[in-house]
Amino acid sequence: TSSHTRVGILNNPSSKIKEDNTAIARGILAAFLTQNNSNLKSFLSKLSKEETAKSLAAGTKIVKFLIPGMDGDTFEKKYNTLELDLIKTHQMFCQEVLKLLPGQMAVISNGR
């Protein structure tokens, strides 16, 4: 959030939700919940790179991608304790309320 813009993320996965296929989604949520705006922006940029996704899928721990200045301990604690039910709730909202198909992306804007 800033005086001009707010960003939020809802997950709408197309596959069954499991710990091994939600590393990026859980990383994003944990970062939103634990980091300040400047660190969050830099970390999200790093997570959005294809090579990061490939590395995480190959088994690299997400803490290897933390950026200087992040509160790594707080992030890691939140990341490791995030329930998959939160992502399932996002998925349900996207599909039941927003009428998105599984995996479908959308941008929602609500101006002031």
C-alpha positions as CSV (number, residue, x, y, z in Angstrom):
1,T,0.0,0.0,0.0
2,S,1.0,3.6,-0.6
3,S,-0.9,6.8,-0.8
4,H,-1.5,6.0,-4.4
5,T,-1.8,2.3,-4.8
6,R,-2.8,-0.9,-2.9
7,V,-2.0,-4.4,-4.0
8,G,-3.5,-7.6,-2.8
9,I,-3.1,-11.2,-4.0
10,L,-5.7,-13.9,-4.2
11,N,-4.5,-17.4,-5.1
12,N,-6.6,-19.4,-7.7
13,P,-4.6,-22.6,-8.3
14,S,-5.6,-25.0,-11.0
15,S,-4.2,-28.1,-9.3
16,K,-4.7,-29.8,-6.0
17,I,-3.3,-27.7,-3.2
18,K,-0.3,-29.3,-1.5
19,E,2.8,-28.0,0.4
20,D,5.1,-28.9,-2.4
21,N,3.3,-26.9,-5.1
22,T,2.4,-23.8,-3.0
23,A,5.9,-22.6,-2.1
24,I,5.5,-19.3,-4.0
25,A,2.0,-18.7,-2.9
26,R,2.9,-19.3,0.7
27,G,6.0,-17.1,0.3
28,I,4.0,-14.2,-1.1
29,L,1.4,-14.5,1.7
30,A,4.1,-14.7,4.4
31,A,5.9,-11.7,3.0
32,F,2.7,-9.7,2.8
33,L,2.1,-10.5,6.5
34,T,5.6,-9.9,7.8
35,Q,7.6,-7.4,5.7
36,N,7.6,-3.7,5.1
37,N,6.6,-2.3,1.7
38,S,10.1,-1.7,0.3
39,N,11.3,-5.2,1.2
40,L,8.1,-6.7,0.1
41,K,8.3,-5.2,-3.4
42,S,11.9,-6.4,-3.9
43,F,11.1,-9.9,-2.6
44,L,8.0,-10.2,-4.8
45,S,10.1,-9.2,-7.8
46,K,12.6,-11.9,-7.0
47,L,9.8,-14.6,-6.5
48,S,8.2,-13.7,-9.8
49,K,11.3,-14.8,-11.8
50,E,11.0,-18.1,-13.7
51,E,14.4,-19.3,-12.5
52,T,13.2,-18.8,-8.9
53,A,10.1,-21.0,-9.5
54,K,12.3,-23.7,-11.1
55,S,14.7,-23.6,-8.2
56,L,11.9,-23.9,-5.6
57,A,10.4,-26.8,-7.6
58,A,13.7,-28.5,-7.5
59,G,13.8,-28.3,-3.7
60,T,15.7,-25.1,-2.9
61,K,14.4,-23.6,0.4
62,I,12.6,-20.3,0.1
63,V,14.9,-18.7,2.7
64,K,17.7,-18.7,0.1
65,F,15.8,-16.0,-1.8
66,L,15.3,-13.6,1.1
67,I,16.7,-10.2,0.4
68,P,18.9,-8.1,2.7
69,G,16.8,-6.1,5.2
70,M,14.0,-8.7,5.4
71,D,13.1,-10.0,8.8
72,G,14.1,-13.6,7.9
73,D,13.1,-15.2,11.3
74,T,9.6,-13.7,11.3
75,F,9.2,-14.5,7.6
76,E,10.3,-18.1,8.0
77,K,8.1,-18.7,11.1
78,K,5.0,-17.4,9.2
79,Y,5.9,-19.3,6.1
80,N,6.3,-22.6,8.0
81,T,3.0,-22.2,9.9
82,L,0.7,-20.9,7.1
83,E,-2.2,-23.3,6.7
84,L,-3.0,-24.6,3.3
85,D,-6.6,-23.8,4.2
86,L,-5.9,-20.1,3.6
87,I,-5.0,-20.9,-0.1
88,K,-8.1,-23.1,-0.3
89,T,-10.2,-20.2,0.9
90,H,-8.7,-17.9,-1.7
91,Q,-9.4,-20.5,-4.4
92,M,-13.0,-20.9,-3.2
93,F,-13.6,-17.1,-3.2
94,C,-12.1,-16.8,-6.7
95,Q,-14.3,-19.6,-8.1
96,E,-17.5,-19.1,-6.1
97,V,-17.7,-15.3,-5.8
98,L,-15.6,-14.0,-8.7
99,K,-16.7,-16.9,-11.0
100,L,-13.2,-17.6,-12.2
101,L,-12.2,-21.0,-13.6
102,P,-9.5,-22.9,-11.8
103,G,-6.2,-21.2,-12.6
104,Q,-7.8,-18.3,-14.3
105,M,-6.2,-14.9,-13.6
106,A,-7.9,-11.5,-13.2
107,V,-7.2,-8.0,-12.1
108,I,-9.7,-6.4,-9.9
109,S,-9.7,-2.7,-9.3
110,N,-11.6,-0.7,-6.7
111,G,-10.8,3.0,-7.0
112,R,-11.3,5.5,-4.2
